[in-house]
Amino acid sequence: MITLHKTIEFKETYSLDRIGRREELLFFDIETTGFSGEYSTLYLIGGVYYRNGSWNLIQWFADTLEAEQELLITFFEFLKQFRMVLHFNGDGFDLPYLLKRCRAYGLPYDFSAVDSFDIYKKIRPYREVLGLTSMKQKSIEAFLKVERKDLYSGGQLIEVYKDYLMTHEKFLFDLLILHNEDDLKGMPLILPILNYPDFLEGDFHLEHQELVSQTDIFGQEHRSLRLTCRNGFSVPIGFSKSNALVSLEAEGEWLTVTIDLYEGELKYFYPDYKNYYYLIYEDKAIHKSVAEYVDKEARIKATAKTCYTRQTGLYLPQFSRLWSPFLQMEYKDKVTYVSYDPGLLEDGQNVCTYIRHLFDSL
């Protein structure tokens, strides 16, 4: 086994204090001869860590197939210094792969003593909101407008490693080492993506709300509610997302949400329809205690679909039954409405709840 160690420049593009103490963090990446932990081998592990005011790169390379076991032992013993491992999709590949290779040698190691921080899993819930075309690292780099050229893929390097085992030529060794080193040095380039979970998961504070009027292509005026919020976090690249009723725009530390309000008549459906009658000519339901005084020809027993009363006003949409009482256009509609009152969203908890609700719907 060959061990390489040196100090490196590791630009902190994201506040690592949000994750943990620098001295307790280990960024790592592995190189293997295949995807299966049962039928392929591990030939390189690289790690980046912080000690004595400097960032350090350490790499363990299996210069022979027999060196794989020593590589595993050395890495897991080294891991005991840290409380967290950071990686990209390591929960899906790197960690289970290493555990399978340990089992193949009967080694007693695991990751139970450290926390796992998977950048991929952290950002995955927000793929749709951010409009990411895929969850590959290159897609995230493209979103962040990061330019980094990989001369070789992991698949191409498998053949390079096989050639190295036969020839031990230095230029092949250098290719393998430099690829892993570039991957680790490139980790800061995608760390800014972590600003988005911080921003989207934070509790937003309402800075301003206003009603705005817009005229559609038919000349009809519609009112919208515009909310301007922030929460102490900031996004490096702005983004926007919308559906038929809501548009969301994030820029720097500001989140602007515009919601189309409904102005007009809606229906409130009584939940206990068996206690109501539907008045045929008045198109509404009344309680059976009152319906007794209505001509039998003008009433029928209400169903869930006809047990309603009508109300007119200005309404805020909700995409699941967030607040009650709510109104609907029709009984089975998924979008429901609550009466718009400026005071509703001036409550700090309510605005946080509604913003989170909109994120989930988008």
C-alpha positions in Angstrom: 0.0 0.0 0.0 1.2 3.5 -0.8 0.2 6.5 1.4 0.4 10.0 0.2 -0.1 13.1 2.4 0.2 16.9 1.8 -1.3 20.2 2.8 -3.6 21.7 0.2 -5.7 24.8 -0.5 -9.3 23.9 0.3 -11.4 27.0 -0.3 -14.3 27.2 2.1 -17.2 28.1 -0.1 -19.8 27.3 2.5 -19.8 28.0 6.2 -18.6 24.6 7.7 -19.7 25.8 11.1 -23.2 24.9 10.0 -22.1 21.3 9.8 -19.7 20.9 12.6 -16.2 21.6 13.9 -13.6 21.6 11.1 -11.4 19.3 13.1 -14.1 16.7 13.3 -15.0 16.6 9.6 -13.5 14.2 7.0 -14.3 14.6 3.3 -13.7 11.4 1.5 -14.0 9.7 -1.9 -13.2 6.2 -3.1 -12.1 4.6 -6.3 -13.1 1.0 -7.2 -13.0 -1.5 -10.1 -16.8 -1.7 -10.2 -20.1 -1.0 -8.6 -20.5 -4.3 -6.7 -18.9 -4.7 -3.3 -19.0 -8.5 -3.8 -17.3 -8.7 -7.2 -15.0 -5.8 -7.5 -12.2 -4.3 -5.4 -11.3 -1.0 -3.8 -8.0 0.5 -4.9 -8.0 4.1 -3.6 -9.4 6.1 -0.7 -8.8 9.8 -0.5 -9.6 12.1 2.4 -9.5 15.8 3.2 -9.3 17.0 6.8 -8.4 20.1 8.8 -5.5 20.1 11.3 -3.3 22.8 12.8 -4.8 25.6 10.7 -4.3 23.8 7.4 -6.3 21.5 5.1 -4.7 18.2 4.4 -5.1 15.6 1.7 -4.4 12.0 2.4 -4.6 9.1 0.0 -4.2 5.4 0.5 -3.5 3.4 -2.7 -3.6 -0.3 -3.2 -0.5 -0.9 -5.4 -1.3 -4.6 -5.4 -4.6 -6.5 -5.1 -3.3 -7.9 -1.8 -3.0 -4.4 -0.4 -6.8 -3.8 -0.3 -7.2 -5.3 3.2 -4.4 -3.1 4.6 -6.0 -0.1 2.9 -9.4 -0.8 4.6 -7.8 -1.3 8.0 -5.7 1.9 7.7 -8.7 4.0 6.6 -11.0 2.8 9.4 -8.4 3.3 12.1 -7.8 6.8 10.7 -11.5 7.4 10.8 -11.6 7.1 14.6 -10.3 10.7 14.8 -13.5 12.2 13.3 -17.1 12.5 14.1 -18.5 13.1 10.6 -17.8 11.9 7.1 -18.9 14.1 4.2 -19.4 12.9 0.7 -21.6 13.0 -2.4 -24.0 10.1 -2.6 -21.8 8.1 -0.2 -24.8 6.7 1.6 -25.9 5.2 -1.7 -22.5 3.8 -2.8 -19.2 4.6 -0.9 -20.3 3.6 2.6 -22.1 0.3 1.7 -19.3 -0.6 -0.6 -16.7 -0.2 2.1 -18.8 -2.3 4.5 -19.1 -5.1 1.9 -15.4 -5.1 1.4 -14.8 -5.3 5.2 -17.2 -8.3 5.4 -15.3 -9.9 2.6 -12.2 -9.9 4.8 -13.9 -10.5 8.1 -13.0 -7.0 9.3 -15.1 -5.7 12.3 -15.4 -2.1 11.0 -18.4 0.1 10.4 -19.6 3.7 10.4 -21.6 3.5 13.6 -19.2 5.9 15.5 -19.5 8.8 12.9 -22.3 10.8 11.4 -22.8 10.7 7.7 -23.4 13.9 5.8 -24.5 13.2 2.2 -24.6 16.3 0.0 -26.7 14.4 -2.5 -29.4 13.4 0.0 -29.4 16.9 1.5 -30.3 18.6 -1.8 -32.4 15.8 -3.4 -35.7 16.9 -1.8 -35.3 20.3 -3.6 -34.5 19.0 -7.1 -37.9 20.1 -8.5 -37.9 23.5 -6.8 -34.4 24.2 -8.1 -35.1 22.8 -11.5 -32.2 20.5 -11.5 -32.1 18.4 -14.6 -30.6 15.4 -12.7 -28.9 14.8 -9.4 -25.5 14.0 -10.8 -22.6 16.0 -9.5 -22.1 17.6 -13.0 -25.7 18.8 -13.0 -25.2 20.5 -9.7 -22.0 22.1 -10.9 -23.8 23.4 -14.0 -26.6 24.9 -11.8 -23.9 26.6 -9.7 -22.2 27.7 -12.9 -19.0 25.9 -12.0 -16.7 24.9 -14.8 -14.6 21.8 -14.1 -13.3 19.4 -16.8 -12.8 15.8 -15.9 -10.3 14.2 -18.3 -11.2 10.7 -17.3 -14.3 9.0 -15.9 -14.3 6.4 -13.1 -15.0 3.7 -15.7 -12.0 4.6 -17.8 -9.8 4.6 -14.8 -10.6 0.9 -14.1 -8.7 -0.1 -17.1 -5.9 2.3 -16.1 -5.7 0.6 -12.7 -5.6 -2.9 -14.3 -2.7 -1.7 -16.6 -0.9 -0.3 -13.5 -1.1 -3.6 -11.7 0.7 -5.3 -14.6 3.3 -2.5 -15.3 3.5 -0.3 -12.2 4.3 2.6 -14.5 4.5 5.9 -12.7 2.4 7.9 -15.3 -0.5 5.4 -14.7 -0.1 5.8 -11.0 -0.2 9.6 -11.4 -3.4 9.5 -13.4 -5.2 7.5 -10.7 -3.9 9.7 -7.9 -4.6 13.0 -9.6 -8.2 12.0 -10.5 -9.1 11.2 -6.9 -7.3 14.4 -5.8 -9.2 16.5 -8.2 -12.5 15.0 -7.0 -11.6 15.9 -3.4 -10.3 19.4 -4.3 -13.5 19.9 -6.3 -15.7 19.3 -3.3 -15.8 23.0 -2.3 -17.1 23.8 -5.8 -20.4 22.1 -5.0 -20.6 22.9 -1.3 -22.5 26.2 -2.1 -25.5 24.0 -3.0 -25.9 23.4 0.7 -27.1 27.0 1.0 -30.3 26.0 -0.6 -31.5 23.5 2.0 -30.5 26.1 4.7 -32.5 28.8 2.9 -35.5 26.6 2.1 -35.7 24.9 5.5 -35.2 28.1 7.5 -38.1 29.9 9.2 -39.0 32.9 7.0 -39.9 36.2 8.5 -42.5 38.3 6.6 -40.9 41.7 5.7 -43.8 43.0 3.6 -47.1 41.9 2.1 -49.2 43.7 -0.5 -52.2 43.2 -2.7 -51.3 43.7 -6.4 -53.8 43.9 -9.3 -53.1 42.3 -12.7 -55.2 42.3 -15.9 -55.4 39.1 -17.9 -55.6 38.8 -21.7 -59.4 39.1 -21.5 -59.2 42.5 -19.7 -60.3 41.1 -16.4 -58.6 42.3 -13.3 -57.3 39.8 -10.7 -55.8 40.4 -7.4 -52.7 38.7 -6.1 -50.9 38.6 -2.8 -47.2 39.4 -2.8 -45.1 38.3 0.2 -41.5 39.4 0.7 -39.6 37.3 3.2 -36.1 36.4 4.4 -34.6 34.2 7.0 -31.0 35.1 7.5 -29.6 32.7 4.8 -28.7 33.5 1.2 -28.6 31.6 -2.1 -25.6 32.0 -4.4 -27.6 31.6 -7.6 -31.2 32.9 -7.8 -34.0 30.5 -8.8 -37.7 30.6 -9.5 -40.6 28.1 -9.5 -44.3 28.4 -10.2 -47.5 26.6 -10.7 -50.9 27.7 -11.9 -51.6 29.8 -8.7 -48.2 30.5 -7.1 -44.9 31.9 -8.3 -41.8 31.8 -6.1 -38.5 33.7 -6.7 -35.4 33.6 -4.6 -32.5 36.1 -5.0 -29.8 36.5 -2.5 -31.4 36.6 1.0 -34.8 37.5 -0.4 -37.8 35.2 -1.1 -40.7 36.8 -3.1 -43.9 34.8 -3.3 -46.9 35.8 -5.5 -50.2 34.0 -4.9 -53.2 34.4 -7.1 -56.2 35.1 -4.8 -59.7 34.0 -5.7 -62.4 36.7 -5.6 -66.0 35.6 -5.8 -68.3 32.9 -4.6 -67.2 29.6 -3.1 -68.9 26.7 -1.2 -68.5 25.7 2.4 -69.3 22.0 2.7 -70.8 20.9 6.0 -69.0 17.7 7.2 -72.1 16.0 8.8 -74.2 15.9 5.7 -76.6 13.3 7.1 -78.1 16.0 9.3 -78.9 18.3 6.5 -81.3 18.8 3.7 -80.6 20.3 0.3 -83.0 23.0 -0.9 -83.5 22.4 -4.5 -84.6 26.0 -5.5 -82.2 27.8 -3.3 -79.1 25.7 -4.0 -78.0 25.4 -0.5 -78.2 23.0 2.5 -79.9 23.7 5.8 -79.9 21.7 9.0 -82.7 19.1 9.4 -84.1 20.9 12.4 -84.9 23.9 10.2 -85.7 21.9 7.1 -88.8 20.6 8.8 -90.5 23.9 8.0 -89.8 23.7 4.3 -92.1 22.0 1.8 -91.1 18.4 1.1 -91.2 19.1 -2.6 -88.5 21.8 -2.2 -86.0 19.7 -0.3 -84.1 16.4 -0.5 -81.7 14.7 1.8 -78.3 16.2 1.3 -75.3 14.2 0.1 -71.7 15.1 0.7 -71.6 16.9 -2.7 -74.8 19.0 -2.0 -74.3 19.8 1.7 -73.0 23.3 1.3 -73.7 27.0 1.7 -72.3 29.7 -0.5 -70.0 32.6 0.5 -68.5 35.5 -1.3 -65.2 37.1 -0.6 -61.4 37.2 -1.2 -59.7 33.9 -0.6 -56.2 32.5 -0.2 -55.5 29.1 -1.8 -54.1 26.1 0.0 -53.0 22.9 -1.7 -53.9 20.6 1.2 -56.2 21.1 4.1 -53.8 23.4 6.0 -56.3 25.7 7.8 -60.0 25.4 8.6 -62.7 26.4 8.0 -62.0 26.2 4.2 -64.1 26.6 1.1 -64.0 24.9 -2.2 -65.3 25.4 -5.8 -66.5 21.8 -5.8 -66.6 19.0 -3.3 -63.7 16.9 -4.7 -61.4 19.8 -5.5 -57.9 19.4 -4.0 -57.3 23.1 -3.9 -59.2 24.7 -1.0 -59.4 28.3 0.1 -59.5 30.3 3.4 -60.7 33.9 3.7 -57.8 36.3 3.1 -57.1 38.5 6.1 -53.8 40.5 6.2 -53.5 39.5 9.9 -53.4 35.8 9.1 -49.8 36.0 7.7 -48.6 38.7 10.1 -48.4 35.9 12.6 -44.9 34.5 12.5 -45.8 30.9 12.9 -48.6 31.2 10.2 -46.2 32.7 7.6 -43.6 30.0 8.2 -46.3 27.3 8.0 -47.7 28.7 4.7 -44.3 29.2 3.1 -43.4 25.6 3.9 -46.8 24.5 2.6 -46.1 26.3 -0.7 -42.6 24.7 -1.0 -44.2 21.3 -0.6 -46.8 22.0 -3.2 -44.1 23.1 -5.7 
